[in-house]
Amino acid sequence: MPSSRRTATGVAALSAAAALVSLTPTTASAHGAVFNPVSRVAACYAEGPETPRSQVCKDLVADSGTQPLYDWNEVNIANAAGQHQALIPDGKLCSANREKYRALDWARTDWPATAVTAGSFDFKVRVTAAHSGTMTVYLTKPGFDPTQPLKWSDLDATPVAVYATPRTATDGYYAFTGNLPARTGRHIVYKVWQRNDSPEAFYSCSDVTFGTGTAARAQAPTEAKIAAGAELSTVSHAGHGGDEQAPALSAGTAEAPSSPLPLALAGAGALTAFAAGSLLIGRRRNSSAS
Ligand SMILES: [Cu+2]
């Protein structure tokens, strides 16, 4: 991409992100991604949104553009509130039923993967912001067919790791140990990270291979790569963007939104409150105009 065009794109993305952040009433910040085993979106981001190497990452960019990759630390549902299976249909687990991330649901066997073995496993999650909550990590059952869309029933009900996420991650990572049961061939590690200070949750698929395989080795983004792409992200690395719901709205402590934009982001409760507020303002305007 010519540098002038890239700059223009960057400026546009920055403006959009700044607009969203300025309209968001709270200042919590954006999330992260599993780096070991590296998630699909993070693996493609590591290859480079403008220069993907693997065919599947090239196809992702051709289908969905580069923005899903620049927003590698998103893949969220703002109002999940623990209702993961109700909100995410079978076949949409990797995208969290987000159209923006639809390519992540592709049931392909050429996703860059991490070679693993049964036993203790050290999970690593790069967090661009820490959130208090619970990270639950699942593995697909024996006999899982990676050529079929991932269903909830494909996941072994017993998590391979459960981690209470602290409110801080001083080095930018969560690290915790889990236990991988014996499997053969290609499997998917599915992560659900539910905040407990807001209804928001984050999801990801990481491809792993047990035993010897010829799968492309997935790599996690380097810190330099993360820094290089930060300005093109619509998910601010120091504040929420995307379709983020401001956590305070759900807690009932936020003031009524002053712009129509948060209306689209807010839950039904906030929606009702805002509608009532608008009605009052409308009446005042009417009375002052008459
Ligand atoms: Cu966040």
Boltz pocket constraint, residues with backbone or C-beta under 6 A from the ligand:
constraints:
  - pocket:
      binder: B
      contacts: [[A, 28], [A, 29], [A, 30], [A, 31], [A, 32], [A, 129], [A, 131], [A, 240]]
      max_distance: 6.0
